[in-house]
Amino acid sequence: MARKLVELGVDILEAGFPIASDGDFQAVEAVSREFPWAQVAALARCCTGDVERAAKSLAQAKRPRIHTFIAPAISTSSSNSRRLSSRCSTTPSPR
């Protein structure tokens, strides 16, 4: 899919959410290697673990970008949600 997007002239490829799975991490690495001229982005929540994992997945990118977001409260009903929420603890904001 990344190849077709590059052929269409897409200049920023958001390649995955590296903290979510090893497969997403590997996808971001692969797109970074395959398309060195493209700006490759990795998705990360606004927490240290996510940002560090995204940066590591983009190590080979010549034009890396980390797309951050603030995650809303998530349900812990699924094992994937529990695994993700345990990697990104929230700190109460100062009053």
N, C-alpha and C positions, 0 to 999 in steps of 0.2 A: 504494500500500500504506500509506503514512504516513497518508493521509486516513482509511482504514478503522480503523487502529490508534487514531487520535485519537477517532473516533466510538465505539470500544469503551471509551474511558476510559483508555487507556495514557498515563501521565504523563511518561515519559521515552522518547524515540525515538533509538535508536542508528542514525544515518543512514549511516554508512560509515567507511571506513578511508582518509582523505584522501591519505596518502603512497603508497598502493598504485597509484592511477591518477588521471588527470584526471577521469574519470567519477565516481569516488567523491568526489573533492573537490567537484565540481559538485553532486552529490546532497546532500551535507551543506549546502552553501550554499542550495540550493533548498528543502530542508525547513526551514531556519532562517527563510527569507523567508516561506514559505507558512503556517507555524504558529508565529507569534511568541509565543503564550501557552504553548506546550509547551516542556518542557526538552529540548533537542536535544543529543545526545552524538556525539562523534567518537572513533573508536578510534585509539590510538597506542601504539607500543612505548615503553619507558622510555628514550628518547634524544632529544636536543635537536631534531634535524631533524623527527622524527615529531610531537613536541609542538608545535613552531612551525607546522608545516603544518596540524595539527588546529585550532590556535587561529585561524589565518588563515581556515580554512573556516567557522569559527563566528563570524566578525566581526559578522554581522548578527543573530545569535541574542540574544534578550533574556535567556534563561536557559541559557547554554552550559555544557556539561560535557565534560570530556575523560576518557575511560575508558582508563586505561593498563594495560599488561600487560608482563610480562617474557617475552620470546620465548625459546623453547628454541633450541638449535642447529638450523639448518635445512640441508637438503640444497641444494647449489648446482647440482643437475642441470637445473633449468629456468631459462630466461632471466629470468623474473619473480622467482624466488628470488634470483638473482645481483644483479638490479637493486635489490631491496629490501635485501639484506644490505649492499650497498655504501653505502647511505644511512644506515646505522645501525651505526657501528663500536662495538665493545665494548671497554671498558677493563678490564684485569685488576683484580680486587678486591685491596685491600691485605691483607697477611698479618699 
